């Protein structure tokens, strides 16, 4: 019996360790930012981005572990509320790494630099994440946003949010199927500081509990076989 307990405890510890390792793994999403005109940046749609994303346009390509960015500076200004230093980090490079989610180094080309201001930049973010039917998500943005999940909008309020605006939080309800889905988000920054794009939409698949259950099921099967002999 003591051997059984020791074996079970060791197996559970192994399972827990595997879960912690799985939970610590970060998702990665791809991003492209292109230099556009003021009018183009206010039309932050997927079709607009696809039309303007040519080989000659100023561009930055990058990877991130989260879709949360702001230009509220390093002086402790809140993402929502009064801020006296809104333009402190109003450059492409500092915006991309504003909340520490940048993975590796961005690649800049055709005249767009890390020190370029955020005026008139159109971004597209792509990847896969876990979405829950009828879940209410939020996007804080200024300025315009378009969202597409699983090839369509799948939202109760439509897929295109306001163009030029002060920072606002838009709650949206996802109406598609629960599960892993590919996504495309576009975000257009125009008309001066600040620049805000923060969303709860992209969430890695909740594998930790699934992994724990799978491992413990295997442990239980092994124990039954071992001690039924």
Secondary structure, DSSP 8 states (H G I E B T S, - for coil): -HHHHHHHHHHHHHHHHHHHHHHH----EEEEEEE--HHHHT---HHHHHHH--TTS-EEEEEESS-EEE--TTTT--SSS--S-TTTT-BHHHHHTTTS-EEEEEEEETT--TTSBSTTEEEEEEEEEEE-TT-EEEEEEES-EEEEETTB--BTT-SB--SS-SSEEEEEEB-S-SEEEEEEEEEEE-SSS--EEEES------HHHHHHHHHHHHHHHHHHHHH--
